[in-house]
Amino acid sequence: MDDQPAHKPVTAVQYAPNSIPDRLAPVAEAAELRLVESDHLATALPGAEILFVYDFRSTALRETWAAADSLRWVHIASTGVDPVLFDELVESDVVLTNSRGLFERPIAEYVLAQILAFAKDIRRSTRAQAALSWRHFGSESIDSVPVAVLGTGPIGQAIATLLTSVGMQVTVLGRTESADLPSHVGDVEYLVLAAPLTTQTHAVVNARVLSAMRPTARLINVGRGELVGTWDLVSALNRGTIAGAALDVTDPEPLPVGHPLWRTPNTHITPHNSGDVHGWSDRLQDQFVTNFERYLRGEKLLNIVDKNRMRGNA
């Protein structure tokens, strides 16, 4: 056909078992498409110009980088890019893009839901209903309650906007504040983590930070599990240093059966799905297709990641 490009770039799509993408027909028509499970990524990389990391939790690219002899563009199906942000890729000329724009509002809604669940003690009501128990109790208001959001990116900004709209007093903390986080958390009732995982933010919430928080404060993590020192958090929750935690991400992840976090007091764990509203996987694929078509036309790609800044080299 006349409208087909003369150049058909080899495009590898890396997916997890039982989650093969099914909306990539436009890519298949214009490229040599190689669909491959993450465990076999090395077989698809030689000659591949484009890689779509649909299995966004996988670190397979890091482990098979030596086979990537022709890569020009890597797109990851998540906002966070830490699974593919390793030295060799950062130092290469490979362009990295992410899925910014799809998860911000759903994650903000999740944060608000967790805050309300804590404030209104929804889980207490659920337990009482299961026990057929009618016992009156009071609850907390979130109006004018101080909350700090660590992370100045799109997700952090969306969280701040939504929480402000319901009357909370929101402070957004960035890189400067994260370097001395204990001095910024003493007056907040909620600390929300939405920062990317970098060398600077690894275990940014540690025993010092948790000790500086109010005993009535709660921690909500929608960033990466490694932002928090897990054992410091377990200790703080068991000792009542803080009042609770809502964790959509953990370290390790998935959280193993028998891990102490499962039974830590006032801890609510969800399986890294805070942004996964109905249709999310379709939208991830559609976004890649849109960017792929821009690539074919020689247009600037959407959502280009500043690799050096994210790595902490800037």
Phi and psi in degrees as GROMACS dihedral restraints (atoms count N, CA, C in turn):
[ dihedral_restraints ]
;  ai    aj    ak    al  type     phi  dphi    fc
    3     4     5     6     1   -65.7    20    10
    4     5     6     7     1   -29.0    20    10
    6     7     8     9     1   -88.8    20    10
    7     8     9    10     1     3.5    20    10
    9    10    11    12     1   -82.4    20    10
   10    11    12    13     1   135.4    20    10
   12    13    14    15     1   -67.1    20    10
   13    14    15    16     1   145.5    20    10
   15    16    17    18     1   -66.4    20    10
   16    17    18    19     1   -35.0    20    10
   18    19    20    21     1   -93.6    20    10
   19    20    21    22     1   122.7    20    10
   21    22    23    24     1  -113.3    20    10
   22    23    24    25     1    94.6    20    10
   24    25    26    27     1   -65.5    20    10
   25    26    27    28     1   137.8    20    10
   27    28    29    30     1   -68.5    20    10
   28    29    30    31     1   122.7    20    10
   30    31    32    33     1  -125.0    20    10
   31    32    33    34     1   115.8    20    10
   33    34    35    36     1   -95.5    20    10
   34    35    36    37     1   138.8    20    10
   36    37    38    39     1  -123.7    20    10
   37    38    39    40     1   116.1    20    10
   39    40    41    42     1   -98.5    20    10
   40    41    42    43     1   122.3    20    10
   42    43    44    45     1  -132.5    20    10
   43    44    45    46     1   161.1    20    10
   45    46    47    48     1   -85.7    20    10
   46    47    48    49     1   156.9    20    10
   48    49    50    51     1   -54.2    20    10
   49    50    51    52     1   138.1    20    10
   51    52    53    54     1    67.2    20    10
   52    53    54    55     1    18.0    20    10
   54    55    56    57     1  -136.3    20    10
   55    56    57    58     1    43.5    20    10
   57    58    59    60     1   -66.1    20    10
   58    59    60    61     1   130.8    20    10
   60    61    62    63     1   -68.7    20    10
   61    62    63    64     1   145.2    20    10
   63    64    65    66     1  -129.0    20    10
   64    65    66    67     1    16.0    20    10
   66    67    68    69     1  -124.4    20    10
   67    68    69    70     1    30.6    20    10
   69    70    71    72     1  -108.1    20    10
   70    71    72    73     1    24.1    20    10
   72    73    74    75     1   -55.7    20    10
   73    74    75    76     1   -42.0    20    10
   75    76    77    78     1   -60.8    20    10
   76    77    78    79     1   -31.9    20    10
   78    79    80    81     1   -72.0    20    10
   79    80    81    82     1   -43.0    20    10
   81    82    83    84     1   -61.4    20    10
   82    83    84    85     1   -30.9    20    10
   84    85    86    87     1   -75.1    20    10
   85    86    87    88     1   -26.4    20    10
   87    88    89    90     1  -113.9    20    10
   88    89    90    91     1     2.4    20    10
   90    91    92    93     1  -143.7    20    10
   91    92    93    94     1   166.0    20    10
   93    94    95    96     1   -86.7    20    10
   94    95    96    97     1   104.5    20    10
   96    97    98    99     1   -94.1    20    10
   97    98    99   100     1   128.9    20    10
   99   100   101   102     1  -120.2    20    10
  100   101   102   103     1   105.1    20    10
  102   103   104   105     1   -90.2    20    10
  103   104   105   106     1   128.8    20    10
  105   106   107   108     1  -149.2    20    10
  106   107   108   109     1   138.9    20    10
  108   109   110   111     1   -69.5    20    10
  109   110   111   112     1   151.8    20    10
  111   112   113   114     1   -55.8    20    10
  112   113   114   115     1   -37.1    20    10
  114   115   116   117     1   -64.9    20    10
  115   116   117   118     1   -17.3    20    10
  117   118   119   120     1  -116.9    20    10
  118   119   120   121     1    22.0    20    10
  120   121   122   123     1   -58.4    20    10
  121   122   123   124     1   -36.0    20    10
  123   124   125   126     1   -57.2    20    10
  124   125   126   127     1   -28.9    20    10
  126   127   128   129     1   -73.9    20    10
  127   128   129   130     1   -20.4    20    10
  129   130   131   132     1  -101.0    20    10
  130   131   132   133     1   -12.0    20    10
  132   133   134   135     1   -77.0    20    10
  133   134   135   136     1   -36.9    20    10
  135   136   137   138     1   -57.4    20    10
  136   137   138   139     1   122.8    20    10
  138   139   140   141     1    84.8    20    10
  139   140   141   142     1    -8.6    20    10
  141   142   143   144     1   -74.5    20    10
  142   143   144   145     1   131.2    20    10
  144   145   146   147     1   -93.9    20    10
  145   146   147   148     1   -29.2    20    10
  147   148   149   150     1  -128.9    20    10
  148   149   150   151     1   140.8    20    10
  150   151   152   153     1  -129.6    20    10
  151   152   153   154     1   125.1    20    10
  153   154   155   156     1  -103.5    20    10
  154   155   156   157     1   109.0    20    10
  156   157   158   159     1   -85.8    20    10
  157   158   159   160     1    81.8    20    10
  159   160   161   162     1   -73.6    20    10
  160   161   162   163     1   -30.7    20    10
  162   163   164   165     1   -84.2    20    10
  163   164   165   166     1    81.0    20    10
  165   166   167   168     1   -73.1    20    10
  166   167   168   169     1    -9.1    20    10
  168   169   170   171     1   -91.7    20    10
  169   170   171   172     1    -9.5    20    10
  171   172   173   174     1   -79.8    20    10
  172   173   174   175     1   144.1    20    10
  174   175   176   177     1  -106.0    20    10
  175   176   177   178     1    22.3    20    10
  177   178   179   180     1   -60.6    20    10
  178   179   180   181     1   -33.8    20    10
  180   181   182   183     1   -63.6    20    10
  181   182   183   184     1   -40.9    20    10
  183   184   185   186     1   -57.4    20    10
  184   185   186   187     1   -41.1    20    10
  186   187   188   189     1   -79.2    20    10
  187   188   189   190     1   -19.1    20    10
  189   190   191   192     1  -119.8    20    10
  190   191   192   193     1    18.2    20    10
  192   193   194   195     1   -55.8    20    10
  193   194   195   196     1   -33.3    20    10
  195   196   197   198     1   -60.3    20    10
  196   197   198   199     1   -24.3    20    10
  198   199   200   201     1   -85.4    20    10
  199   200   201   202     1    -8.2    20    10
  201   202   203   204     1   -86.7    20    10
  202   203   204   205     1    83.6    20    10
  204   205   206   207     1   -94.2    20    10
  205   206   207   208     1    -7.8    20    10
  207   208   209   210     1  -135.8    20    10
  208   209   210   211     1     9.0    20    10
  210   211   212   213     1   -63.5    20    10
  211   212   213   214     1   136.2    20    10
  213   214   215   216     1  -120.8    20    10
  214   215   216   217     1   -24.2    20    10
  216   217   218   219     1  -148.9    20    10
  217   218   219   220     1   132.1    20    10
  219   220   221   222     1  -121.4    20    10
  220   221   222   223     1   128.8    20    10
  222   223   224   225     1  -119.6    20    10
  223   224   225   226     1   130.0    20    10
  225   226   227   228     1  -111.0    20    10
  226   227   228   229     1   139.4    20    10
  228   229   230   231     1   -84.7    20    10
  229   230   231   232     1    50.0    20    10
  231   232   233   234     1  -160.0    20    10
  232   233   234   235     1   167.2    20    10
  234   235   236   237     1   -78.4    20    10
  235   236   237   238     1   -43.6    20    10
  237   238   239   240     1   -72.7    20    10
  238   239   240   241     1   140.2    20    10
  240   241   242   243     1  -116.5    20    10
  241   242   243   244     1     7.1    20    10
  243   244   245   246     1   -58.0    20    10
  244   245   246   247     1   -30.1    20    10
  246   247   248   249     1   -63.4    20    10
  247   248   249   250     1   -23.3    20    10
  249   250   251   252     1  -116.1    20    10
  250   251   252   253     1     9.6    20    10
  252   253   254   255     1   -98.5    20    10
  253   254   255   256     1    78.3    20    10
  255   256   257   258     1  -117.6    20    10
  256   257   258   259     1   165.1    20    10
  258   259   260   261     1   -55.4    20    10
  259   260   261   262     1   -45.1    20    10
  261   262   263   264     1   -63.1    20    10
  262   263   264   265     1   -40.3    20    10
  264   265   266   267     1   -71.6    20    10
  265   266   267   268     1   -42.0    20    10
  267   268   269   270     1   -59.4    20    10
  268   269   270   271     1   -40.7    20    10
  270   271   272   273     1   -82.9    20    10
  271   272   273   274     1    -7.9    20    10
  273   274   275   276     1   -85.6    20    10
  274   275   276   277     1   176.5    20    10
  276   277   278   279     1   -90.2    20    10
  277   278   279   280     1     4.9    20    10
  279   280   281   282     1   -66.8    20    10
  280   281   282   283     1   130.2    20    10
  282   283   284   285     1   -80.6    20    10
  283   284   285   286     1   135.4    20    10
  285   286   287   288     1  -115.3    20    10
  286   287   288   289     1   128.9    20    10
  288   289   290   291     1  -125.4    20    10
  289   290   291   292     1   156.5    20    10
  291   292   293   294     1  -127.0    20    10
  292   293   294   295     1  -172.9    20    10
  294   295   296   297     1  -104.4    20    10
  295   296   297   298     1    37.8    20    10
  297   298   299   300     1   -57.0    20    10
  298   299   300   301     1   141.7    20    10
  300   301   302   303     1   105.7    20    10
  301   302   303   304     1   -10.8    20    10
  303   304   305   306     1  -103.4    20    10
  304   305   306   307     1   -27.5    20    10
  306   307   308   309     1  -111.1    20    10
  307   308   309   310     1    -9.3    20    10
  309   310   311   312     1   -60.1    20    10
  310   311   312   313     1   -54.2    20    10
  312   313   314   315     1   -65.4    20    10
  313   314   315   316     1   -46.3    20    10
  315   316   317   318     1   -58.6    20    10
  316   317   318   319     1   -38.9    20    10
  318   319   320   321     1   -67.9    20    10
  319   320   321   322     1   -38.4    20    10
  321   322   323   324     1   -61.5    20    10
  322   323   324   325     1   -40.5    20    10
  324   325   326   327     1   -63.5    20    10
  325   326   327   328     1   -39.3    20    10
  327   328   329   330     1   -60.9    20    10
  328   329   330   331     1   -44.9    20    10
  330   331   332   333     1   -60.8    20    10
  331   332   333   334     1   -46.0    20    10
  333   334   335   336     1   -61.4    20    10
  334   335   336   337     1   -40.7    20    10
  336   337   338   339     1   -61.2    20    10
  337   338   339   340     1   -41.4    20    10
  339   340   341   342     1   -67.8    20    10
  340   341   342   343     1   -39.5    20    10
  342   343   344   345     1   -61.1    20    10
  343   344   345   346     1   -45.4    20    10
  345   346   347   348     1   -65.9    20    10
  346   347   348   349     1   -37.2    20    10
  348   349   350   351     1   -62.4    20    10
  349   350   351   352     1   -39.7    20    10
  351   352   353   354     1   -67.5    20    10
  352   353   354   355     1   -50.6    20    10
  354   355   356   357     1   -63.5    20    10
  355   356   357   358     1   -39.8    20    10
  357   358   359   360     1   -95.8    20    10
  358   359   360   361     1     0.9    20    10
  360   361   362   363     1    49.6    20    10
  361   362   363   364     1    51.0    20    10
  363   364   365   366     1   -58.8    20    10
  364   365   366   367     1   -37.0    20    10
  366   367   368   369     1   -67.9    20    10
  367   368   369   370     1   -31.3    20    10
  369   370   371   372     1   -64.0    20    10
  370   371   372   373     1   -41.8    20    10
  372   373   374   375     1   -65.2    20    10
  373   374   375   376     1   -38.8    20    10
  375   376   377   378     1   -63.7    20    10
  376   377   378   379     1   -43.2    20    10
  378   379   380   381     1   -65.0    20    10
  379   380   381   382     1   -39.3    20    10
  381   382   383   384     1   -65.2    20    10
  382   383   384   385     1   -41.3    20    10
  384   385   386   387     1   -62.5    20    10
  385   386   387   388     1   -43.0    20    10
  387   388   389   390     1   -61.4    20    10
  388   389   390   391     1   -30.5    20    10
  390   391   392   393     1   -91.4    20    10
  391   392   393   394     1     5.5    20    10
  393   394   395   396     1    56.2    20    10
  394   395   396   397     1    40.5    20    10
  396   397   398   399     1  -113.6    20    10
  397   398   399   400     1   123.3    20    10
  399   400   401   402     1  -104.8    20    10
  400   401   402   403     1    98.0    20    10
  402   403   404   405     1  -132.9    20    10
  403   404   405   406     1   120.8    20    10
  405   406   407   408     1   -71.5    20    10
  406   407   408   409     1   143.3    20    10
  408   409   410   411     1  -151.6    20    10
  409   410   411   412     1   155.4    20    10
  411   412   413   414     1   -87.1    20    10
  412   413   414   415     1   169.4    20    10
  414   415   416   417     1  -139.4    20    10
  415   416   417   418     1   177.9    20    10
  417   418   419   420     1   -97.5    20    10
  418   419   420   421     1   152.3    20    10
  420   421   422   423     1   -94.5    20    10
  421   422   423   424     1   150.1    20    10
  423   424   425   426     1  -102.7    20    10
  424   425   426   427     1    -0.3    20    10
  426   427   428   429     1   -65.0    20    10
  427   428   429   430     1   126.9    20    10
  429   430   431   432     1    65.5    20    10
  430   431   432   433     1    11.0    20    10
  432   433   434   435     1   -75.1    20    10
  433   434   435   436     1   132.6    20    10
  435   436   437   438     1   -76.8    20    10
  436   437   438   439     1   133.9    20    10
  438   439   440   441     1  -136.7    20    10
  439   440   441   442     1   139.7    20    10
  441   442   443   444     1  -112.1    20    10
  442   443   444   445     1   133.2    20    10
  444   445   446   447     1  -112.8    20    10
  445   446   447   448     1   115.6    20    10
  447   448   449   450     1   -88.8    20    10
  448   449   450   451     1   111.3    20    10
  450   451   452   453     1   134.6    20    10
  451   452   453   454     1   116.5    20    10
  453   454   455   456     1   -99.8    20    10
  454   455   456   457     1     4.8    20    10
  456   457   458   459     1   -76.3    20    10
  457   458   459   460     1  -172.2    20    10
  459   460   461   462     1   -58.3    20    10
  460   461   462   463     1   -38.3    20    10
  462   463   464   465     1   -69.0    20    10
  463   464   465   466     1   -46.1    20    10
  465   466   467   468     1   -60.0    20    10
  466   467   468   469     1   -40.3    20    10
  468   469   470   471     1   -67.0    20    10
  469   470   471   472     1   -39.5    20    10
  471   472   473   474     1   -64.9    20    10
  472   473   474   475     1   -40.4    20    10
  474   475   476   477     1   -62.6    20    10
  475   476   477   478     1   -46.3    20    10
  477   478   479   480     1   -61.0    20    10
  478   479   480   481     1   -41.5    20    10
  480   481   482   483     1   -63.3    20    10
  481   482   483   484     1   -46.2    20    10
  483   484   485   486     1   -67.2    20    10
  484   485   486   487     1   -43.3    20    10
  486   487   488   489     1   -67.3    20    10
  487   488   489   490     1   -35.5    20    10
  489   490   491   492     1   -63.6    20    10
  490   491   492   493     1   -37.8    20    10
  492   493   494   495     1   -66.3    20    10
  493   494   495   496     1   -22.2    20    10
  495   496   497   498     1   -99.8    20    10
  496   497   498   499     1    11.2    20    10
  498   499   500   501     1    96.9    20    10
  499   500   501   502     1     6.3    20    10
  501   502   503   504     1   -78.8    20    10
  502   503   504   505     1   153.9    20    10
  504   505   506   507     1   -92.8    20    10
  505   506   507   508     1   107.0    20    10
  507   508   509   510     1  -107.1    20    10
  508   509   510   511     1   133.7    20    10
  510   511   512   513     1  -120.9    20    10
  511   512   513   514     1   127.9    20    10
  513   514   515   516     1   -98.5    20    10
  514   515   516   517     1   127.4    20    10
  516   517   518   519     1  -108.9    20    10
  517   518   519   520     1   135.6    20    10
  519   520   521   522     1  -114.4    20    10
  520   521   522   523     1  -155.5    20    10
  522   523   524   525     1   -60.1    20    10
  523   524   525   526     1   -42.9    20    10
  525   526   527   528     1   -60.9    20    10
  526   527   528   529     1   -46.5    20    10
  528   529   530   531     1   -69.3    20    10
  529   530   531   532     1   -33.3    20    10
  531   532   533   534     1   -65.4    20    10
  532   533   534   535     1   -24.2    20    10
  534   535   536   537     1   -69.4    20    10
  535   536   537   538     1   -21.8    20    10
  537   538   539   540     1  -136.8    20    10
  538   539   540   541     1    55.3    20    10
  540   541   542   543     1   -61.2    20    10
  541   542   543   544     1   -36.9    20    10
  543   544   545   546     1   -54.5    20    10
  544   545   546   547     1   -32.5    20    10
  546   547   548   549     1   -77.2    20    10
  547   548   549   550     1    -4.6    20    10
  549   550   551   552     1  -114.2    20    10
  550   551   552   553     1     0.0    20    10
  552   553   554   555     1  -114.9    20    10
  553   554   555   556     1    -0.9    20    10
  555   556   557   558     1   -69.0    20    10
  556   557   558   559     1   -20.7    20    10
  558   559   560   561     1  -111.0    20    10
  559   560   561   562     1     8.5    20    10
  561   562   563   564     1  -102.1    20    10
  562   563   564   565     1   151.8    20    10
  564   565   566   567     1   -95.4    20    10
  565   566   567   568     1   -21.0    20    10
  567   568   569   570     1  -136.3    20    10
  568   569   570   571     1   132.4    20    10
  570   571   572   573     1  -115.6    20    10
  571   572   573   574     1   116.9    20    10
  573   574   575   576     1  -107.8    20    10
  574   575   576   577     1   126.7    20    10
  576   577   578   579     1  -101.4    20    10
  577   578   579   580     1   117.0    20    10
  579   580   581   582     1  -136.4    20    10
  580   581   582   583     1    23.0    20    10
  582   583   584   585     1   -85.7    20    10
  583   584   585   586     1   153.4    20    10
  585   586   587   588     1   -70.6    20    10
  586   587   588   589     1   157.9    20    10
  588   589   590   591     1   -86.5    20    10
  589   590   591   592     1   115.8    20    10
  591   592   593   594     1  -133.0    20    10
  592   593   594   595     1   178.8    20    10
  594   595   596   597     1   -62.4    20    10
  595   596   597   598     1   -30.2    20    10
  597   598   599   600     1   -78.3    20    10
  598   599   600   601     1   -29.5    20    10
  600   601   602   603     1   -98.5    20    10
  601   602   603   604     1    -3.4    20    10
  603   604   605   606     1   -62.0    20    10
  604   605   606   607     1   123.6    20    10
  606   607   608   609     1    55.5    20    10
  607   608   609   610     1    36.1    20    10
  609   610   611   612     1   -65.8    20    10
  610   611   612   613     1   -28.6    20    10
  612   613   614   615     1   -97.1    20    10
  613   614   615   616     1   108.3    20    10
  615   616   617   618     1  -128.3    20    10
  616   617   618   619     1  -168.3    20    10
  618   619   620   621     1   -59.3    20    10
  619   620   621   622     1   -37.9    20    10
  621   622   623   624     1   -62.3    20    10
  622   623   624   625     1   -44.5    20    10
  624   625   626   627     1   -66.1    20    10
  625   626   627   628     1   -46.4    20    10
  627   628   629   630     1   -63.7    20    10
  628   629   630   631     1   -36.2    20    10
  630   631   632   633     1   -69.4    20    10
  631   632   633   634     1   -25.5    20    10
  633   634   635   636     1   -81.2    20    10
  634   635   636   637     1   -13.6    20    10
  636   637   638   639     1   -80.4    20    10
  637   638   639   640     1   159.1    20    10
  639   640   641   642     1   -66.5    20    10
  640   641   642   643     1   149.9    20    10
  642   643   644   645     1   -66.9    20    10
  643   644   645   646     1   -14.6    20    10
  645   646   647   648     1   -94.0    20    10
  646   647   648   649     1    -2.2    20    10
  648   649   650   651     1   -81.1    20    10
  649   650   651   652     1   155.7    20    10
  651   652   653   654     1  -124.2    20    10
  652   653   654   655     1   149.7    20    10
  654   655   656   657     1  -107.4    20    10
  655   656   657   658     1   134.0    20    10
  657   658   659   660     1  -125.6    20    10
  658   659   660   661     1   121.8    20    10
  660   661   662   663     1  -116.4    20    10
  661   662   663   664     1   113.4    20    10
  663   664   665   666     1  -120.4    20    10
  664   665   666   667     1    14.0    20    10
  666   667   668   669     1   -92.2    20    10
  667   668   669   670     1   -95.3    20    10
  669   670   671   672     1  -138.7    20    10
  670   671   672   673     1   145.8    20    10
  672   673   674   675     1   -57.8    20    10
  673   674   675   676     1   -33.6    20    10
  675   676   677   678     1   -71.8    20    10
  676   677   678   679     1    -4.9    20    10
  678   679   680   681     1   -67.4    20    10
  679   680   681   682     1   -18.5    20    10
  681   682   683   684     1  -117.9    20    10
  682   683   684   685     1   137.9    20    10
  684   685   686   687     1   -73.7    20    10
  685   686   687   688     1   105.6    20    10
  687   688   689   690     1   -56.2    20    10
  688   689   690   691     1   -46.8    20    10
  690   691   692   693     1   -72.3    20    10
  691   692   693   694     1   -30.6    20    10
  693   694   695   696     1   -62.7    20    10
  694   695   696   697     1   -40.3    20    10
  696   697   698   699     1   -68.4    20    10
  697   698   699   700     1   -44.8    20    10
  699   700   701   702     1   -56.7    20    10
  700   701   702   703     1   -44.9    20    10
  702   703   704   705     1   -63.3    20    10
  703   704   705   706     1   -44.5    20    10
  705   706   707   708     1   -63.4    20    10
  706   707   708   709     1   -40.2    20    10
  708   709   710   711     1   -71.3    20    10
  709   710   711   712     1   -39.5    20    10
  711   712   713   714     1   -66.9    20    10
  712   713   714   715     1   -32.7    20    10
  714   715   716   717     1   -88.9    20    10
  715   716   717   718     1    -7.6    20    10
  717   718   719   720     1    77.8    20    10
  718   719   720   721     1    20.5    20    10
  720   721   722   723     1   -62.2    20    10
  721   722   723   724     1   -38.9    20    10
  723   724   725   726     1  -125.3    20    10
  724   725   726   727     1   166.9    20    10
  726   727   728   729     1   -89.2    20    10
  727   728   729   730     1   -16.8    20    10
  729   730   731   732     1   173.8    20    10
  730   731   732   733     1   172.2    20    10
  732   733   734   735     1  -149.4    20    10
  733   734   735   736     1   142.9    20    10
  735   736   737   738     1  -120.1    20    10
  736   737   738   739     1   118.4    20    10
  738   739   740   741     1  -121.6    20    10
  739   740   741   742     1   111.4    20    10
  741   742   743   744     1   -89.4    20    10
  742   743   744   745     1   -13.2    20    10
  744   745   746   747     1  -134.3    20    10
  745   746   747   748     1   147.4    20    10
  747   748   749   750     1  -139.4    20    10
  748   749   750   751     1   165.7    20    10
  750   751   752   753     1  -131.1    20    10
  751   752   753   754     1   107.0    20    10
  753   754   755   756     1   -82.0    20    10
  754   755   756   757     1   170.3    20    10
  756   757   758   759     1  -142.8    20    10
  757   758   759   760     1   130.1    20    10
  759   760   761   762     1   -62.3    20    10
  760   761   762   763     1   153.1    20    10
  762   763   764   765     1   -73.1    20    10
  763   764   765   766     1   121.6    20    10
  765   766   767   768     1   -66.0    20    10
  766   767   768   769     1   150.1    20    10
  768   769   770   771     1   -59.2    20    10
  769   770   771   772     1   134.0    20    10
  771   772   773   774     1    91.5    20    10
  772   773   774   775     1    -6.3    20    10
  774   775   776   777     1   -65.7    20    10
  775   776   777   778     1   139.3    20    10
  777   778   779   780     1   -56.2    20    10
  778   779   780   781     1   -27.8    20    10
  780   781   782   783     1   -59.3    20    10
  781   782   783   784     1   -30.8    20    10
  783   784   785   786     1   -58.7    20    10
  784   785   786   787     1   -33.7    20    10
  786   787   788   789     1  -113.8    20    10
  787   788   789   790     1    15.3    20    10
  789   790   791   792     1   -72.6    20    10
  790   791   792   793     1   138.5    20    10
  792   793   794   795     1   -58.5    20    10
  793   794   795   796     1   139.3    20    10
  795   796   797   798     1    55.8    20    10
  796   797   798   799     1    37.4    20    10
  798   799   800   801     1  -115.7    20    10
  799   800   801   802     1   128.9    20    10
  801   802   803   804     1  -120.1    20    10
  802   803   804   805     1   120.8    20    10
  804   805   806   807     1  -116.5    20    10
  805   806   807   808     1   131.9    20    10
  807   808   809   810     1  -124.1    20    10
  808   809   810   811     1   155.6    20    10
  810   811   812   813     1   -86.6    20    10
  811   812   813   814     1    57.4    20    10
  813   814   815   816     1    52.2    20    10
  814   815   816   817     1    50.8    20    10
  816   817   818   819     1  -130.0    20    10
  817   818   819   820     1    21.1    20    10
  819   820   821   822     1   -61.9    20    10
  820   821   822   823     1   -28.0    20    10
  822   823   824   825     1  -101.4    20    10
  823   824   825   826     1     1.0    20    10
  825   826   827   828     1   -92.5    20    10
  826   827   828   829     1    68.8    20    10
  828   829   830   831     1   -76.5    20    10
  829   830   831   832     1   162.2    20    10
  831   832   833   834     1   -52.5    20    10
  832   833   834   835     1   131.9    20    10
  834   835   836   837     1    91.2    20    10
  835   836   837   838     1     3.5    20    10
  837   838   839   840     1   -62.9    20    10
  838   839   840   841     1   -39.2    20    10
  840   841   842   843     1   -68.5    20    10
  841   842   843   844     1   -35.2    20    10
  843   844   845   846     1   -63.6    20    10
  844   845   846   847     1   -42.6    20    10
  846   847   848   849     1   -67.3    20    10
  847   848   849   850     1   -33.8    20    10
  849   850   851   852     1   -61.6    20    10
  850   851   852   853     1   -44.7    20    10
  852   853   854   855     1   -67.7    20    10
  853   854   855   856     1   -42.5    20    10
  855   856   857   858     1   -62.5    20    10
  856   857   858   859     1   -37.4    20    10
  858   859   860   861     1   -64.3    20    10
  859   860   861   862     1   -41.0    20    10
  861   862   863   864     1   -64.4    20    10
  862   863   864   865     1   -41.5    20    10
  864   865   866   867     1   -59.9    20    10
  865   866   867   868     1   -43.4    20    10
  867   868   869   870     1   -59.7    20    10
  868   869   870   871     1   -44.4    20    10
  870   871   872   873     1   -69.2    20    10
  871   872   873   874     1   -36.2    20    10
  873   874   875   876     1   -61.0    20    10
  874   875   876   877     1   -42.3    20    10
  876   877   878   879     1   -65.9    20    10
  877   878   879   880     1   -35.4    20    10
  879   880   881   882     1   -64.6    20    10
  880   881   882   883     1   -40.3    20    10
  882   883   884   885     1   -59.4    20    10
  883   884   885   886     1   -44.7    20    10
  885   886   887   888     1   -63.0    20    10
  886   887   888   889     1   -34.3    20    10
  888   889   890   891     1   -83.8    20    10
  889   890   891   892     1    -1.8    20    10
  891   892   893   894     1    76.1    20    10
  892   893   894   895     1    19.9    20    10
  894   895   896   897     1   -89.4    20    10
  895   896   897   898     1   159.5    20    10
  897   898   899   900     1   -63.8    20    10
  898   899   900   901     1   134.0    20    10
  900   901   902   903     1   -72.0    20    10
  901   902   903   904     1   151.7    20    10
  903   904   905   906     1   -84.2    20    10
  904   905   906   907     1   148.7    20    10
  906   907   908   909     1    64.2    20    10
  907   908   909   910     1    40.0    20    10
  909   910   911   912     1   -68.4    20    10
  910   911   912   913     1   132.3    20    10
  912   913   914   915     1   -93.9    20    10
  913   914   915   916     1   134.4    20    10
  915   916   917   918     1   -78.6    20    10
  916   917   918   919     1    96.3    20    10
  918   919   920   921     1   -61.2    20    10
  919   920   921   922     1   -41.2    20    10
  921   922   923   924     1   -66.9    20    10
  922   923   924   925     1   -40.3    20    10
  924   925   926   927     1   -66.3    20    10
  925   926   927   928     1   -42.7    20    10
  927   928   929   930     1   -67.1    20    10
  928   929   930   931     1   -31.9    20    10
  930   931   932   933     1   -76.8    20    10
  931   932   933   934     1   -16.0    20    10
  933   934   935   936     1    90.1    20    10
  934   935   936   937     1    20.1    20    10
  936   937   938   939     1   -93.8    20    10
  937   938   939   940     1    -4.7    20    10
